[in-house]
Amino acid sequence: MKDEFTRLYETYHHSLFRYIFYMVRDKEAAEELVQDVYIKVLQSHSSFKGDSSEKTWLYSVARHTAIDWVRMQNRKKRKWFGLLGPLSQEEVEDPAPLPDEIISARDDIREVYRAMEDCTPDQRHVLILRYMESLTVKETASTLGWSESKVKTTQHRALKKLRDLMRENGEDSERRVNG
């Protein structure tokens, strides 16, 4: 089992970290969540039946782990915000730059990341898995527990939404420059 675990870790660690990071947008949390994924994989590896590829199984475990973390964070925020009263946007935002903001100096990539924040969680999942993690439609469907047609429809809607948002942002920028 140790050799199998080492192989899985070496093969998928970086990709799983990146996937979880794009979902939670917090480097430390993503590192902890990847470790949680591998703990769950160790605990349930004997029950893995091979109905899907190990890659889609790992991404599915990662997805559920990240969703649980996001839900927990939302509950904590609601609890704290209820106790603290209304906060201004400046008090809520985290001023620390994210790794992808530091690495990606190109404006168009930053715009895409910003536009993805306006997509639904399902749309973000599909965009991340399909374009950032290069999973096939079939692998994405298996990871998300969806039909392939749902993945294709969600992908189509997500890309349309991104294009519309990018067009709006471009027009807004142009108005500010020319305005």
C-alpha angles and dihedrals in degrees: 000000000000092000091047092050092048090051093049091047095049093044101046110017097097094043093047091048091051092047093049092043091056089051100046100026092214121107098204093046091048091052091051093045092052088055089050089052092054091047089053090046091053091048095048104030092104090057093052103115099188094243086138132021117280088245094059090042091055092046090050091052089047092049094052092045091052093045090052090050093049091050091050091049091049091052090050092048093049090049094049095041089051090053096043100043125223116347129197120243090252091058093052100046121092107229095200112106117241120237092250090053091054096044098041107067094165115104096215093058091049089050091053091050090049092048091050088062088066092053121093117263090252091053091049091050091053094044092049095046096042102039107021099035095030095226117163121244089257093050091046091050091049092047093050095038091239136126117262090245091056090052091050093047093047091047091050092050092045093051091047090050091049091050091049092047092047090049091049092048091048092051091047091051091048091050091051092050096044097030 
